[in-house]
Each structure stands twice: as structure tokens, then as C-alpha cells.
Amino acid sequence: MRIIITFLLFVVIGCYADDMSDITIKTFDKTNKNGTISYRMVTTYRGKQRIMIETFRPNSQGVMVVSARSYLVGGDIVLTESDEHKSGKFDTIAVYHPGTDEMEVFIRLEDGSVTPASTQVVQAYKKRSEGISKFIDTTYDDKK
């Protein structure tokens, strides 16, 4: 019985190890004139398809911390969570409908609950999202 369990354990571990082989990461850094990194974008790929994009900015101590994380399906961003207030917690969630300009924005409150953002905030996100999409498309052409 122990031999069977040990064998199954190795099979499961082997499957997970093989599953990670097509995951790659590409990093883009923007530096200041003094050479310090002011912005970092880390894109995770499964094969040639983007599946996650993380952006980092320096905090008040100069340490690079994640400021936003976007999740992609079929190469399209479907959800972004961001730390708009630089609190160290993702306080804003934007959900996208791929292939359209439709999106919704939600605000995470201190108690962990989520509430819809105002129409004005949604419109501001739509405008900002267009610029970010153009930047991502020109920075990463999905050809590694």
C-alpha cells in the first residue's frame, strides 16, 4: 500500500512540475535619470499567451511593491486589482468584458466588503484603461 501511495505522490508531483514548464516571465523596467527603477511591469505567459501582468512602483521607502495585478484570458484582460491609495492592499477591482469597452469598477472597503464605484470613477478608469492597453500592446507584442 505504501508503495502505491508513494508512486501516486511522485506522479502527481511530476504532473505539476511538467505543468509549469510552459510558464515564462518577462520583465520591463523603466529607470530614472539616476538609474533607479521607477516602474516595473512583469508579464507571465503560458506558452505564448499572456495570463498575468503585475506592475510595481517604489513605496515611500524606495522598495518596489506591486501596485496592480491584471488577469488575462485568451490574451485579454478580464480583471485588474490595484492599490490606488498606496495602502499595501488592493482596494480597487476593475472587471472587463473582452472584445468590448464595457467594464465595471468596484471599491474594496476596510472591512473587506466590496461596493460598486461611482459612474465618474468608472469613466475615469475607462479612459485610463485605454492608455494602459496601448502601452502594454506596444511594450509586449506577445512574441518572446
C-alpha positions as CSV (number, residue, x, y, z in Angstrom):
1,M,0.0,0.0,0.0
2,R,2.8,2.4,0.9
3,I,4.4,1.7,-2.5
4,I,1.2,2.6,-4.3
5,I,0.8,5.9,-2.3
6,T,4.4,6.8,-2.9
7,F,4.1,6.1,-6.6
8,L,0.9,8.2,-6.9
9,L,2.6,11.0,-5.0
10,F,5.5,11.1,-7.5
11,V,3.1,11.0,-10.4
12,V,1.2,14.0,-9.0
13,I,4.4,15.9,-8.3
14,G,5.7,15.1,-11.8
15,C,2.5,16.4,-13.4
16,Y,2.7,19.7,-11.5
17,A,6.4,20.0,-12.4
18,D,5.6,19.4,-16.1
19,D,2.7,21.8,-16.0
20,M,5.0,24.7,-15.0
21,S,7.4,24.1,-17.9
22,D,5.5,26.4,-20.3
23,I,5.2,29.3,-17.8
24,T,7.6,32.1,-18.6
25,I,8.1,35.6,-17.2
26,K,9.1,38.8,-19.0
27,T,10.1,42.0,-17.1
28,F,10.2,45.5,-18.3
29,D,11.9,48.2,-16.2
30,K,11.7,52.0,-16.6
31,T,14.6,53.8,-14.9
32,N,15.0,57.4,-13.7
33,K,17.9,59.5,-14.8
34,N,19.9,58.4,-11.7
35,G,19.5,54.7,-12.8
36,T,16.9,53.7,-10.1
37,I,13.8,51.8,-11.2
38,S,10.7,53.9,-11.2
39,Y,8.3,51.4,-12.7
40,R,8.4,47.7,-13.4
41,M,6.0,45.5,-15.4
42,V,6.2,41.7,-15.0
43,T,4.2,39.7,-17.5
44,T,3.6,36.0,-17.0
45,Y,3.0,33.8,-20.1
46,R,1.6,30.3,-20.5
47,G,3.2,29.3,-23.8
48,K,2.9,32.4,-25.9
49,Q,-0.3,33.7,-24.3
50,R,-0.1,36.5,-21.6
51,I,-2.0,35.4,-18.5
52,M,-1.0,37.9,-15.8
53,I,0.6,41.3,-15.7
54,E,1.9,42.9,-12.5
55,T,3.0,46.5,-12.1
56,F,5.4,47.6,-9.4
57,R,6.3,51.1,-8.1
58,P,8.6,52.1,-5.3
59,N,6.9,52.7,-1.9
60,S,7.9,55.6,0.4
61,Q,11.0,53.6,1.5
62,G,12.0,53.1,-2.2
63,V,11.2,49.3,-2.1
64,M,9.4,48.1,-5.3
65,V,5.9,46.9,-4.3
66,V,3.1,45.5,-6.5
67,S,0.6,48.3,-7.3
68,A,-1.7,46.4,-9.7
69,R,-2.2,42.9,-11.0
70,S,-4.2,42.1,-14.1
71,Y,-5.5,38.6,-15.1
72,L,-5.9,37.7,-18.7
73,V,-7.9,35.0,-20.6
74,G,-7.2,34.5,-24.3
75,G,-4.8,37.4,-24.2
76,D,-7.5,39.9,-23.0
77,I,-7.5,41.5,-19.5
78,V,-10.6,40.4,-17.7
79,L,-9.8,41.6,-14.1
80,T,-7.4,44.1,-12.6
81,E,-6.9,44.7,-8.9
82,S,-5.0,47.7,-7.8
83,D,-3.7,49.6,-4.8
84,E,-4.9,53.1,-5.6
85,H,-4.4,54.5,-2.2
86,K,-0.9,53.0,-1.6
87,S,-2.1,51.3,1.5
88,G,-0.4,48.0,0.6
89,K,-3.8,46.3,-0.1
90,F,-5.6,46.0,-3.4
91,D,-8.5,48.4,-2.9
92,T,-9.9,48.7,-6.4
93,I,-11.2,45.9,-8.7
94,A,-11.9,46.5,-12.4
95,V,-13.7,43.8,-14.4
96,Y,-13.6,43.9,-18.2
97,H,-15.8,42.4,-20.9
98,P,-13.2,41.3,-23.5
99,G,-13.9,42.5,-27.1
100,T,-15.9,45.5,-25.9
101,D,-15.2,48.7,-24.0
102,E,-17.6,47.6,-21.2
103,M,-16.2,47.4,-17.7
104,E,-17.2,47.7,-14.1
105,V,-15.2,49.0,-11.2
106,F,-15.6,48.1,-7.5
107,I,-14.1,49.5,-4.3
108,R,-12.9,47.2,-1.5
109,L,-13.7,48.8,1.8
110,E,-11.6,48.5,5.0
111,D,-13.8,45.7,6.3
112,G,-13.2,43.7,3.2
113,S,-16.6,44.2,1.6
114,V,-16.9,45.5,-2.0
115,T,-19.2,48.2,-3.3
116,P,-19.7,49.5,-6.9
117,A,-17.7,52.6,-7.8
118,S,-19.4,55.8,-8.9
119,T,-20.1,56.3,-12.6
120,Q,-17.5,59.1,-12.6
121,V,-14.8,56.7,-11.3
122,V,-15.8,54.1,-13.9
123,Q,-15.5,56.7,-16.7
124,A,-12.0,57.7,-15.4
125,Y,-11.0,54.0,-15.4
126,K,-12.2,53.5,-18.9
127,K,-10.1,56.4,-20.1
128,R,-7.0,55.2,-18.2
129,S,-7.5,51.7,-19.3
130,E,-7.3,52.7,-23.0
131,G,-3.9,54.3,-22.4
132,I,-2.6,51.3,-20.4
133,S,-3.8,48.8,-23.1
134,K,-1.9,50.8,-25.8
135,F,1.2,50.8,-23.6
136,I,1.0,47.1,-23.0
137,D,0.4,46.3,-26.6
138,T,3.5,48.3,-27.7
139,T,5.7,47.1,-24.9
140,Y,4.8,43.4,-25.3
141,D,4.0,42.2,-28.8
142,D,3.5,38.6,-27.5
143,K,6.5,37.5,-29.5
144,K,9.1,36.4,-26.9
